[in-house]
Each structure stands twice: as C-alpha cells, then as structure tokens.
C-alpha cells in the first residue's frame, strides 16, 4: 500500500518521500508516508493522485483532511496515513522529528532522470 502511494506521489512531483513504520507507538496505523509539494496546486495534485491510485487498488479511504487549503493534506487509509505537505508546513510541523525513533520503510521509486543523458 505504501509503495502504491509513494509511486503515485512521485509521479506527480512529490519530493522528499519518507515512509516511517509507526506500528509500534500507534497500534492502529502501520506506516506514515510523508511527501512534500512545491505549491498548493502541487500538494492537491499529489493528494488526489495518491487517493485515486489507492482506491483503484481496492483500498478504502477512512478519512481525508486539508484538501481545500492544500497546505497539509492527510489521507487516512487505515494501515497507511499519507501526509502531503507544502514545503513550509513540512518544516514547521517537523513530523520527522516527532517520529525520529521509528524505523524507515524502504521505497522502491524510479531513479530520477538526469538532464543531458539519452536513453
């Protein structure tokens, strides 16, 4: 589930993707996925794509918050909670600091294209 969400976020320009295993301190959630968007429009597009891809994969959304402001959109899919932040909100709220003792979950994302290289 986290992998589907991460690929969807990456495909819409999400940056600084980080998945944290929060199952130990939060028994009702397994993973937090943190993603940064460059603008409100980008945050909204990332959140919409993540939600769409998870729904297409058969997962049920429990809750969505923050979509109207698109500064911090929270998508709760039960075992996975996706936090899509505007750059400023990600720095301000610093969830990485709050959950620093939690292990990271590896994400398999396509390597970024390098300018000037031909395929």
Secondary structure as the mmCIF struct_conf table of DSSP 4:
data_model
#
loop_
_struct_conf.conf_type_id
_struct_conf.id
_struct_conf.beg_label_comp_id
_struct_conf.beg_label_asym_id
_struct_conf.beg_label_seq_id
_struct_conf.end_label_comp_id
_struct_conf.end_label_asym_id
_struct_conf.end_label_seq_id
HELX_RH_AL_P HELX_RH_AL_P1 UNK A 2 UNK A 11
TURN_TY1_P TURN_TY1_P1 UNK A 12 UNK A 13
STRN STRN1 UNK A 15 UNK A 21
TURN_TY1_P TURN_TY1_P2 UNK A 23 UNK A 25
TURN_TY1_P TURN_TY1_P3 UNK A 27 UNK A 28
STRN STRN2 UNK A 31 UNK A 37
BEND BEND1 UNK A 38 UNK A 39
HELX_RH_AL_P HELX_RH_AL_P2 UNK A 40 UNK A 56
TURN_TY1_P TURN_TY1_P4 UNK A 57 UNK A 58
HELX_LH_PP_P HELX_LH_PP_P1 UNK A 59 UNK A 61
STRN STRN3 UNK A 63 UNK A 65
TURN_TY1_P TURN_TY1_P5 UNK A 67 UNK A 69
BEND BEND2 UNK A 71 UNK A 71
STRN STRN4 UNK A 72 UNK A 76
BEND BEND3 UNK A 78 UNK A 79
STRN STRN5 UNK A 80 UNK A 86
HELX_RH_AL_P HELX_RH_AL_P3 UNK A 87 UNK A 93
HELX_RH_AL_P HELX_RH_AL_P4 UNK A 95 UNK A 98
TURN_TY1_P TURN_TY1_P6 UNK A 99 UNK A 101
BEND BEND4 UNK A 102 UNK A 102
HELX_LH_PP_P HELX_LH_PP_P2 UNK A 103 UNK A 103
STRN STRN6 UNK A 104 UNK A 104
HELX_LH_PP_P HELX_LH_PP_P3 UNK A 110 UNK A 114
TURN_TY1_P TURN_TY1_P7 UNK A 115 UNK A 116
#
